[in-house]
Amino acid sequence: MPTRITPLDVKSYTNAELYRLGEKIFENELVKNRFQTDYGLRASVRGKGNYHVEMIVEDEQLFGRCTCPAGTTPCEHKVAILLAWQNQPSSFTSYQNLRKAIRDKDKSTLVEVLVNLSEIFPELSGFFLHDSSEDELRSIREDVADIFDFPHTEKINPLEVVEPCKILFVRARYLRHESKWQHARILIFEVLNRILALIDQDQLIQPFQENFIMEIADDYEEIVLADPEFEKNKKEIIQEVKELLEHETAEEHDVYLDQLKSRLDIN
């Protein structure tokens, strides 16, 4: 993300009316929870509703996504987050600083925070509470299925998938940290397989963010190749890889899995 976005950058991003509305939102201090990521900006912006906004810069061009009806097209909420960055860049928390601050907390404080968060968001308990390995795998598949429980005739906004999947991706990282490679692999496979199915069935009202699907595929491949029990799970993995590559839109979204195909000797 550039250290500075000029007024001209923001004004040329949209029309005068949306700029005026975005300026009003910014001046009324309605851009909340500001984060600077490795690739752009994220914040929640209050307007007629409470919207989640993400902006990225690629090849000196601005691109954004918002949970308001505008989706990926310019809107006042995207203007507001750009104005917040332009005028108050220090108000954005970087993920690096957040990680450092969390690491500096003592264990008992973090335990209390996690317990309180789990009361607010019960799905977090799945990170910590589980019975047997089979029960945990069943829970993973059920949790993924719940996110993708859409009627086949309904058109889906990709953000309805992306937002709830974020906690699953964190869960996958946690599982890897716990050396539960099979569990992490199956979680990512289930998500990727269902996303490709949605695209195959033309159920989306707009595309996913660029590289979103490719990055999930890369995560899947990385997890599988790093699994110390790769050979033991080889038969399952072959079936998963074939299932992913059989999707009509897999290649279109850069789901190649070439390293896995080579190791598994799949043509």
PLY file of the C-alpha trace (Angstrom):
ply
format ascii 1.0
element vertex 267
property float x
property float y
property float z
element edge 266
property int vertex1
property int vertex2
end_header
0.00 0.00 0.00
1.45 3.42 -0.89
2.37 5.58 2.10
0.27 8.38 0.66
-2.83 8.54 -1.51
-3.24 11.96 -3.07
-6.52 13.90 -3.23
-6.39 13.50 -6.99
-6.20 9.70 -6.60
-9.39 9.69 -4.56
-11.29 12.20 -6.68
-10.44 10.41 -9.91
-11.58 7.08 -8.38
-15.25 8.07 -8.51
-17.73 10.79 -9.41
-18.36 14.06 -7.57
-21.57 12.90 -5.86
-20.04 9.75 -4.37
-16.97 11.74 -3.36
-19.16 14.22 -1.49
-21.02 11.43 0.32
-17.76 9.68 1.20
-16.28 12.94 2.45
-19.28 13.41 4.75
-18.91 9.87 6.12
-15.22 10.49 6.82
-15.83 13.89 8.44
-18.50 12.36 10.69
-15.85 9.84 11.90
-17.79 6.84 10.67
-14.74 4.90 9.40
-14.08 2.40 12.20
-11.77 -0.55 12.91
-9.07 0.64 10.54
-6.42 -1.85 9.47
-3.51 -1.73 7.07
-2.79 -5.15 5.60
0.10 -6.33 3.46
-1.91 -5.56 0.35
-4.19 -2.67 1.22
-6.71 -1.24 3.67
-9.66 -2.65 5.57
-12.25 -0.97 7.79
-15.89 -1.02 8.79
-17.79 2.01 7.54
-21.12 3.18 8.85
-23.64 4.54 6.40
-27.21 3.35 6.01
-25.78 0.14 7.42
-22.50 -1.12 8.85
-20.36 -2.14 5.86
-17.04 -3.94 5.56
-14.73 -2.25 3.07
-11.45 -3.38 1.53
-9.21 -1.38 -0.79
-6.11 -2.50 -2.66
-3.70 -0.80 -5.04
-2.44 -2.68 -8.05
-0.40 -1.17 -10.88
-1.14 2.29 -9.44
-4.89 1.69 -9.75
-7.40 1.52 -6.90
-9.67 -1.49 -6.50
-12.17 -2.10 -3.75
-14.88 -4.31 -2.33
-17.73 -3.30 -0.06
-20.57 -5.26 1.50
-23.01 -2.56 0.40
-24.94 -3.16 -2.87
-22.14 -1.48 -4.86
-19.91 -4.51 -4.37
-16.72 -3.95 -6.38
-17.85 -0.72 -8.05
-16.97 2.69 -6.52
-19.13 3.80 -3.59
-19.09 6.41 -0.86
-17.81 3.89 1.69
-14.69 3.17 -0.37
-14.15 6.91 -0.76
-14.43 7.33 3.01
-11.74 4.73 3.77
-9.43 6.29 1.18
-9.93 9.73 2.72
-9.22 8.28 6.17
-5.92 6.83 4.91
-5.05 10.00 3.03
-5.64 12.26 6.04
-5.01 9.98 9.03
-2.68 7.13 8.02
-1.47 6.67 11.61
-5.04 5.76 12.63
-4.71 2.46 10.73
-3.39 -0.47 12.75
-0.97 -2.68 10.88
-1.35 -6.43 11.30
2.33 -6.61 12.22
1.85 -4.22 15.15
-1.27 -6.08 16.22
0.60 -9.41 16.27
3.40 -7.84 18.31
0.94 -6.36 20.80
-0.79 -9.74 21.22
2.52 -11.54 21.73
3.40 -9.08 24.48
0.30 -9.98 26.50
0.64 -12.53 29.29
-0.98 -15.93 28.87
-3.73 -15.46 31.50
-4.92 -12.27 29.80
-5.10 -13.99 26.42
-7.01 -16.92 27.95
-9.64 -14.55 29.34
-9.93 -12.73 26.02
-10.41 -15.99 24.12
-13.01 -17.27 26.58
-14.97 -14.02 26.32
-14.73 -14.04 22.53
-15.95 -17.64 22.43
-19.03 -16.62 24.42
-19.78 -13.92 21.83
-18.81 -16.08 18.83
-19.55 -19.72 19.78
-17.96 -20.98 16.53
-14.57 -20.08 18.02
-14.95 -22.90 20.53
-14.27 -25.31 17.68
-10.64 -24.18 17.79
-10.21 -25.58 21.26
-12.95 -28.10 22.10
-13.09 -31.42 20.30
-13.36 -35.08 21.09
-11.80 -37.77 18.95
-9.99 -37.11 15.69
-12.97 -38.45 13.74
-15.37 -36.20 15.66
-13.19 -33.20 14.88
-13.08 -34.08 11.17
-16.85 -34.45 11.16
-17.17 -31.06 12.85
-14.92 -29.46 10.22
-16.99 -30.82 7.35
-20.24 -29.75 9.03
-18.94 -26.23 9.71
-17.92 -25.81 6.06
-21.24 -27.23 4.86
-23.14 -24.73 7.02
-21.41 -21.80 5.29
-22.28 -23.12 1.84
-25.87 -24.08 2.66
-27.41 -22.01 -0.15
-30.44 -22.98 -2.26
-29.26 -24.04 -5.71
-31.54 -21.48 -7.34
-30.22 -18.55 -5.26
-27.60 -16.10 -6.53
-24.82 -15.56 -3.97
-22.76 -12.50 -3.11
-19.17 -13.76 -2.75
-18.81 -11.82 0.50
-21.41 -14.16 2.02
-18.76 -16.84 1.56
-15.57 -14.87 2.13
-16.46 -13.36 5.49
-17.46 -16.59 7.32
-14.60 -18.49 5.65
-12.04 -16.18 7.25
-12.49 -17.86 10.60
-12.04 -21.25 8.92
-8.73 -20.13 7.42
-7.56 -19.07 10.88
-8.71 -22.46 12.16
-6.64 -24.15 9.45
-3.54 -22.25 10.58
-4.24 -23.28 14.15
-4.57 -26.92 13.09
-1.24 -26.74 11.27
0.36 -25.25 14.36
-1.01 -28.24 16.29
0.49 -30.57 13.62
-2.98 -31.72 12.61
-2.11 -31.73 8.93
-4.94 -34.00 7.82
-7.53 -31.81 9.52
-6.10 -28.63 8.01
-5.96 -30.26 4.56
-9.56 -31.44 4.67
-10.79 -28.02 5.85
-9.11 -26.21 2.96
-10.17 -28.89 0.47
-13.82 -28.65 1.53
-13.80 -24.86 1.18
-12.06 -24.86 -2.20
-14.22 -27.66 -3.59
-17.44 -25.91 -2.62
-16.29 -22.53 -3.95
-15.48 -24.08 -7.33
-18.88 -25.78 -7.32
-20.60 -22.42 -6.81
-18.72 -21.00 -9.79
-19.42 -24.06 -11.95
-23.13 -23.64 -11.20
-23.01 -19.90 -12.03
-24.42 -19.02 -8.61
-22.43 -15.82 -8.00
-23.67 -12.29 -8.62
-20.05 -11.14 -9.09
-16.57 -12.74 -9.13
-14.43 -13.39 -6.09
-11.57 -11.00 -5.45
-8.68 -11.57 -7.85
-6.32 -14.38 -6.74
-8.62 -15.37 -3.86
-9.25 -18.88 -5.20
-5.68 -19.35 -6.42
-4.38 -18.54 -2.91
-6.68 -21.15 -1.36
-5.41 -23.71 -3.87
-1.82 -22.77 -3.03
-2.57 -23.23 0.68
-4.08 -26.64 0.00
-1.04 -27.73 -2.00
1.37 -26.42 0.62
-0.43 -28.21 3.46
-0.52 -31.51 1.58
3.14 -31.42 0.58
4.23 -30.55 4.13
2.25 -33.38 5.75
4.67 -35.89 7.33
2.02 -38.57 6.74
1.66 -37.81 3.05
2.21 -41.41 1.99
-0.27 -42.71 4.52
-2.97 -40.34 3.23
-1.97 -40.61 -0.44
-5.09 -42.42 -1.61
-7.37 -39.76 -0.06
-5.23 -36.96 -1.46
-5.36 -38.39 -5.01
-9.15 -38.46 -4.83
-9.28 -34.86 -3.56
-6.92 -33.56 -6.24
-8.88 -35.27 -9.01
-12.13 -33.89 -7.63
-10.76 -30.34 -7.56
-9.29 -30.51 -11.06
-12.50 -31.94 -12.51
-14.30 -28.65 -11.87
-15.02 -26.86 -15.14
-13.67 -23.55 -13.81
-10.61 -24.87 -11.95
-8.07 -23.95 -14.62
-9.77 -20.62 -15.26
-9.06 -19.70 -11.62
-5.46 -20.96 -11.64
-6.18 -24.15 -9.70
-3.46 -26.32 -11.25
-1.84 -28.16 -8.29
1.11 -29.02 -10.54
3.47 -29.96 -7.71
0.92 -32.32 -6.25
0.11 -33.84 -9.62
3.80 -34.49 -10.17
4.31 -36.08 -6.77
1.17 -38.16 -7.11
2.00 -39.06 -10.73
-1.35 -37.73 -11.98
-1.47 -36.83 -15.66
0 1
1 2
2 3
3 4
4 5
5 6
6 7
7 8
8 9
9 10
10 11
11 12
12 13
13 14
14 15
15 16
16 17
17 18
18 19
19 20
20 21
21 22
22 23
23 24
24 25
25 26
26 27
27 28
28 29
29 30
30 31
31 32
32 33
33 34
34 35
35 36
36 37
37 38
38 39
39 40
40 41
41 42
42 43
43 44
44 45
45 46
46 47
47 48
48 49
49 50
50 51
51 52
52 53
53 54
54 55
55 56
56 57
57 58
58 59
59 60
60 61
61 62
62 63
63 64
64 65
65 66
66 67
67 68
68 69
69 70
70 71
71 72
72 73
73 74
74 75
75 76
76 77
77 78
78 79
79 80
80 81
81 82
82 83
83 84
84 85
85 86
86 87
87 88
88 89
89 90
90 91
91 92
92 93
93 94
94 95
95 96
96 97
97 98
98 99
99 100
100 101
101 102
102 103
103 104
104 105
105 106
106 107
107 108
108 109
109 110
110 111
111 112
112 113
113 114
114 115
115 116
116 117
117 118
118 119
119 120
120 121
121 122
122 123
123 124
124 125
125 126
126 127
127 128
128 129
129 130
130 131
131 132
132 133
133 134
134 135
135 136
136 137
137 138
138 139
139 140
140 141
141 142
142 143
143 144
144 145
145 146
146 147
147 148
148 149
149 150
150 151
151 152
152 153
153 154
154 155
155 156
156 157
157 158
158 159
159 160
160 161
161 162
162 163
163 164
164 165
165 166
166 167
167 168
168 169
169 170
170 171
171 172
172 173
173 174
174 175
175 176
176 177
177 178
178 179
179 180
180 181
181 182
182 183
183 184
184 185
185 186
186 187
187 188
188 189
189 190
190 191
191 192
192 193
193 194
194 195
195 196
196 197
197 198
198 199
199 200
200 201
201 202
202 203
203 204
204 205
205 206
206 207
207 208
208 209
209 210
210 211
211 212
212 213
213 214
214 215
215 216
216 217
217 218
218 219
219 220
220 221
221 222
222 223
223 224
224 225
225 226
226 227
227 228
228 229
229 230
230 231
231 232
232 233
233 234
234 235
235 236
236 237
237 238
238 239
239 240
240 241
241 242
242 243
243 244
244 245
245 246
246 247
247 248
248 249
249 250
250 251
251 252
252 253
253 254
254 255
255 256
256 257
257 258
258 259
259 260
260 261
261 262
262 263
263 264
264 265
265 266
